[in-house]
């Protein structure tokens, strides 16, 4: 069985894969333990999980770390290095830029306001933000369409990062904008205007929808409008704190607080050797993909969300109403309101999200019954080099990562 993850990432390029061949010892860098006060379980096989994790590192990933839960059983593991220069080992408790996993947090905050009566899911966005989305667009596009990417509003990222403007043609992009924007402070409304000024991606409400970070920046502005505080503060108080997360936050500056890995971007072989982007101003994508978290926190968050502890059961049912959406990678996915539905043949159905920031890739999936959870972090992105036609080539990391997800999610 092969699991292919094709979620909408936070980066305006085709694939969440990225590539670099790298050699180094793996076994002595692996830390995999059962959590204290848990008995051995047939649901988790530490040796198999540790081997699958090590194989991802051996295939070329500098560092990979994960937390897998099965009922009361918890396994945490790490393999490889957090810094290729010093050899500092990666650890399972490290913080990570989790990219578009942020969208589930933002969607949960919106649903809370729906429960309060401050927002109506099927009301036009122009009712709340007439200056940002005026005219016919503002009348046709609803809050629900922003949440499930059927608004037809295109992605702003190719305009915020001009050297990527020719995507999806990988032959015509360059890494120049990544460095230009490292410390740039974007205004959210500036980014939204870029998306609104671009040619529409489709008609409002039409399916399949087209994944776009512009939608989630608008949702951040909507939160601010109805709550009277910034979206980041509202999400922190009412989603992050309600879930009891201790290591999840919107970064206040370009640096990640607490223990973390360097984050290496290869941009399909255009950056060779891959460059560290762990220091980066995330104003370019805050309520769409700006959060920092840990794998333990992500599993706790999705557990609480899917048990009806963050939003009501009726709101969760709305979040799990999916429509077909075309991801940044050009794949059709099943997307609800800030939640992906992933069906693995011969295994089960999972809910969650994945995402990238420059140099960091994260996936977090929870089985529909809530009993099995997998959150995985990697510190290298877009490792696949492209062929003469501009298509990403396969890389050993792809197979190793697929095997790790299979072992972690399905046993």
N, C-alpha and C positions, 0 to 999 in steps of 0.2 A: 504494500500500500504506500502510495506517495502523497504527501501533503504539500500542496503548493499554496503559499500564502500570497494573495494578490489584493491586499487591502489598499485603500487610499492613503498614501503617505503625505507627509507635510512638505515634500520637496517636488518641485516642478520638473521631474524627469520621469522616465518610463518605468523604472524598476526599483524595488526596494533592495535589490541585490547590489553588490559592489565588490570589487575584487583586488586582491593582492596575494601573491604567493609568499608564504612565510614559513620558515622552518624553525623549530625550537622544541625543547623538551616539554611534554605535556603532563605526564603523570605526577611529577613532583609539584606541579602548580595547581593540582586539583584539590579542592576542599569540598567534601560531600558528606553530610552527616544527617542522621535522623534527629529531629527536634527533641529536646529534652522531654521526659515524661510521656513518651509515646512508646507503645509496644511494637515489635516487628509486625509488618503487615504484608500480606501477599499482594496488596494493591500497589506497593512501591518496591521496586527492586533497585537498591542503591548502586549495586555493581554495574547493572546494565545502564542506568542513567549516567553514572560517572563515565563509563566507556563512551557513550554517545556524545557526551559533552566534550571529552578529550578529543574525539575524532573531528569535531568542528574546529578546534584549535589546530590540530595537526594538518587539517586541510588548508589552512592559511589564515584563519581568524586570529588576530593577536590575542583577544580576550573574550570570553563568553561566560556568563553566569546566569543562574536560574533558581527559581523556587517552584517545586511541584508539590501539590497537595492532593491527598486522596482520603477523604473523610477527616479523621483526626491525625492522620499521618502526614508529616512534612519532611521533604528532602530539599536541601539547599546545596548547590555546587558551584564551583568556579574553576575555570581552566585557562591557563595562559597568562598574559601580562597586561597590566594597565598602562604601561609605559614601555614602548619598544626600545627606548634609549637607555633606560636604567635597569630594565628587567623587573621592575616592581610588580609583584603578582596582583592579579585581579582577585577580588573577594566577592562572595555572594551578597553582602550587605551594601555594596557600593550604590551610590546614587547615579541616576541616568537621566539624560534628556529623553523623554518618552514620546516626543513628537505628537502625532495625531491621536494617541490614546487620550490626550487632553479633550478631544471632542465629546467623549462620553461624559466627562465632568461638566462641560458647558451645557450639554443637552439636559443633564439631570437638574442643573440649576434652573433652566428654562421651565422644565416640567413642574418644579416646585412653585414657580410663579403662576403657572397655569392652575395649579391646585388652589392657590390663593385668590384666583379670579383677576389677577393683574394682567394676564396675557391670555388670549384665546388662540388655540393652535391653528384654527382655520380663518383667523382674521388676517386681512392684508397687512403687510409690513408697513405700507404707507400710512396706516392709521397711527403707528407708533413713531416712525422715523420719516416723516414727510419730506424733510430737507435732504436726507441722504438718498432716499429712493422715491423720487417724485413721480407724478404722472401715471401713465397707464401701467408701467412696471410696478409701481408701488401699490396699485389697485389689484393687480392680478397675482402677485407673488404673496403667498401666505407664510406664516411662521413655520408651519409644518414643512413647506417646500424648502425652506432654508435648512431645516434640521435633517431632511432626508435627501438633500442634494438634487431636488427636482425643480429648483427655481429657474434654471437656465442661465444663471449668472456665472460667467466664466471665472477662471482662475487668474488672480492678479500676479502670481509669482514670476511669470516670464517678463513682466514689466518692472517689477521691483528688482529683478536680477537680469539685466539686459543681455548679458553674455549667454543666457539660457533661452533667449527669446525664440529660437528656432525649433525648440523641442516640439513634437516628439522626434525630430530628426537628430539623432545623437552624433551625427557626423559634423554638425554645424554649431555645437555648443563649445564653450570654453569655461575654465574656472575663474576667470577674471573677476566676475561680480561677487564671488564668494569672499574674496579678500577685500574688495571695495566696501562691502556691507558689514564687515566684522564688527565695527563699533558704531555703525550708523543708527541713529535714533529715528525710527519711522513713526509717523502719526497714523493711528488706526484709520482715520477717515481718509488719509492720503492713499492708503492701500486699497480701501474699499472703492474709492473713486477710480483707481486703475482698473479694477475688475469690472465696474459698471460701464466704463468707457470702451472696453474691449468688445469685439463682436460677440453676440449672445451665443451661448452653448446649446440653446434649445428653447422651446416654448415653455412658459411656466406650467408646471404640473405634468409635462410630458415624460414618459418613460421609454427607454431607460434614462435615468438622470445622469448628470455628469458631475463627478466629485470636484468640489471647489472650496478652497479655504476662505474665499470671499464670503461664503454663506456664514461661516462661524465667526468671522470678525463682525458681521452685521448682528449676529446673535449676542455678541459681547456688548455692542452698542445698545441693543434692546434691553439687556439686563441693567445696564447703567441708567437707561431712561426710566425704567419702572421701579428700580430699587433706590435710586438716589445715591448710589455709591458705585465705585468702579466694579467691573465684572470680576476682576481678580480678587478683590476683597470679599465680594459676595460669595464667590465659589469657595474661597478659603473658609469662611465662617460657616457656610451652610451645606457644603458638600464634603470638603476635605476634613474639617473638624468633626462633622457629624459621623463620618465613617471611622473616626479614631485613627487617622493616619498621622504618623509622627515624622515622616521624612519626605513629605510631598509639599511642594510649594511652587509658586511662580517666582522665578529668579528676579531679584531686585536690580541686578546689574549683569554684566557679561560673564561673570564667574559662577560656578556651581559651588554652593556651600556644602561642607562636609566631604567625607571620603568619596572619591569618584575616579573614574578612569579618564585618561586622555581619549579623544574621540577622533578617529582617523577617517578622512574622506578621500576616496580614490577617484570618484566621478568617472567611472567607466574607463579607467586607465589613463585619463587625462592628467591626473595628479599622481606622479610617480617619482619618488615614493609618496604614499598617501600622507596628507598633511593633517596636523592636529587642529581641530576646530572646537575643542572643549571650552575655550574662552570665546564667547560670541554673544552679541546683543540680540536677544530674541524678540525685540519689538516688532520684527517682521511677521510674527505669526502667533501672538500670545494666546488668545482664547481659542485658536485653532490647533496649536501644537507647541505651546510654550512651557508646559509643566516639567518639573524635575521630580522624580520619584524613585522608589526602590521596588524590587520584585516582590518583596513581602507586602509592601503597601498596596501594590496593584492587585494582588490576589485578595487582600482584605477588602479593598474597595469594591471589586466586582462581586465578591461574596455578599457584602452588605447590600449592594444595589439589587442583585437578582433575588434577594430574600425580602425585598420590599422595605428596607430600612432607610433608604435615602429618599426615595419617592414612593408614593402609594402603589398598591398592586395595580390599580387601574391605570396609573401613569406608566408603570412598567409595561403594561400590555400595549400601550400606545408606542412606547419605545421599541417594542419587538414586532411591530407591524412593518414588514419590510417591502421594499420595491427594488427592482433591478437598477443598478447604478454602474456606470463605467468608471473604473478607478483610474488613477494617474498612470498605471501600468497598461491601460487599455483592456483590462479584463472586466467582465461583468461580475459584480458581486451582489449579494443580498444585503441591503442596508436599511436599517430602521431609523429611529431618531437618535443618532449618535452611537448606535450599536450595529456591529456586523453580525450576521448569522453565517456560521461556517459549518457545513455538513460534511463530515468525513466518512466516506463510504466504508462500510464494514466496522464502523466504530460508533460514532454518535454525532449529535448536534452540539455546537459550541456557540457561545456568545462572547463578544469582547471587541477588541480593536487592536490594530498595530499602528506603527508610525515610525518615521525617521526625522531626525534633525541632522544637520551636517555632522557626519561621523558617528552617529548613534542610531541603532535600530532596536526597537522593542516590540515584542508581541505579548499579548495577554489574553488568554482564552479560558473560559469557564464552561464546563459541561452543563447542558440544559438542566440537569437535576441538581446542580450546584456541588456535587461531590468530588469532582476532579477539576483541578486548576493548574494552569501552566503559565508562568511568566518568564520570558527569556530576554536577556540583554546582550547586545554585541557592540563592540567598539570599532568596527570598520563597516563602511557602507559603500554601495555601488562598486563592488569588487570585480564585476564582470567586464572585461574588455570587449570592445565591439569589433565586428568584422568589417570588411570593405563596404558592406551595404548599410552599415550603421546599426546592425542587430547585436544585442548582447550575446556573447559566447558563454557556453556552459563552463562552470568552474567546479572543482572538487568541493568547495564550500557548499554549493547548492545541494548536493546529494547528502552530505554530512548533516546539514541543517534540517533537511527534510526528515532524515532518520531520527534526529534528536526530537523533533516535534512528534513524530510517530510514537516514540518510546514514552515521551512525557505525557502526551495527551491520551494515548490509547493503551499504554502498557505493553 
